[in-house]
């Protein structure tokens, strides 16, 4: 008499789900994708650094330049708070980027990389995730893992 059961099938399914958790296409990509709009809003709309303080204040000369429509950029408000957005090129260059450990948020051109380096040299830490952004990433990762284990 041969006993048949589904243990090999169940074990195979569970192992496949564990493998999916290690796959950057699943959990880490979901976490990075969930954080990207939050990062954009904090930096390019609210003008906040990683500690949630204001990035900085524009000097009067540059503020006047921002208020005048020019080649490649619309007129901006008279708000003197730095929001790292003039032409929107930097904020529109964000991409999900594969790394050795999974996914992260990157930029798709060297000019944006230079802008980020320059801004952090000038104003301090801007692109490190806040505690709230880390929670968003963790929640997205947990939700994705839960879906994989259903």
N, C-alpha and C positions, 0 to 999 in steps of 0.2 A: 504494500500500500504506500502511495506517495502522498505526502501532505503538501498542499500548495497554499501559499499565503502571499500577502503583498508586502512583506517586510523589505525585500530588496528594492521594490518600487518606492516605498515610503522613504527609505534611507537615501536612495538616489535623488529623490525629490528634495529632501532636506539639505543634502550636500550641494545640490545645484543652487538652492536658495542661499546657502552660506557663500558659495562662490560668487553669486550675484552681488552680495554685500561687499565683497572685496573689489568688485569691478567699478572703476571710476565712472563708468557710464550710468551708474545707478545712484548710489547714495551721495557721493561727493558732488556729482554734477547737479543733483537736485538742491543740495545745500547752497552751492555757489549761485545757482539760478535764482533761488529765493532771496539771497542777500543783494544781488545786483541792483534791483530797483530801490532798495532801502539806502544803499551806499550812494547812489546817484542823487536821491532826494536830499540826503543829509549834506552832501558836499556842494551840489550844484543848485539847490533851491534854498536850503536853510543856511548854507555857508558855515557848517560846523566842522571842527576838527574831531579827532577820535575821542577826545575827552568831553565833547559836546560844547566846548567853548567856541566863540566866534573865530573863524579863521584869521580875520584881520579886518583892516579898514583901508579903503582905497584913498590915495592922496588926491587932492582937489584937481590936479592937472589930469590924472588918469580918469577920474570920475567924470569930468567934462567930456573927455574923449568917448567914454562909454555911453554918454547921453546923446551923442551925435551919431546918426546912422552913417555907416561907412561901408567900404567895400568888404563884403562878406559878413557883415554883422548888422543887426537892427539896433535901433536906439534902446538903451537900457534905462532902468529907473534911476532916480537920484539917491537911492539907498546906498550909503557908503560902505556897507558890509561886503566883504569879499565873498563871492559865490563861485569862483573858478569857472565862469561861463561867459564867453563873449560871442564866439561864432558857433558854439555847441560842438566843435570838432572833438574836443577832449571827451566830453560825456557821451558822444555818439560813437567813440572808438572802443568802448568797453566790449569785451568778448569773454566767453567762457574759454579758459585755456587749460589744456591737459598738462599735468605735471607728472613726475614719477610717483607721487603719492595720491593722485586723484585729479581733481579739478580746482581751479582758482579763478579769480576774476583778473583778467589782463587787459591790455590794449592792443589794437591791431596795427599800430604804426610807431616808428621810432620818435616822431615828433611828440606824440602823446607821452611816451616814456620820459622824454626830456622835460616836458612841462611838469609832470608829476614830481620828478627829481628836483626841479627848480623850486616848485611851490613848497615842497617839504623842507628844502634848505632854507627858504625864506620865512615860512610860517610855522614850521614844526610838524608834528605827526598828524597827518590828515587821513591817510589811507589804511591805517590799522583799524580792524573792526572794533566797534563799540561792544559793550556787554549785551545790549539789546540786539545788535546784528548777529552776535554769536548765538544768542538764544534762537533767533529766526533760523539760522543755519542748522542748529541742533534739532529744532522742531521739524524742519523739512527732512533732515536725515532720518529722524525717527519715523515720520509718516511714511517715507519711502520704504524703510525697512519693514514696517508693519504691512504694507501692501505686498512686499515680497514674500512674507510669511503667511499670507492668507491661503 
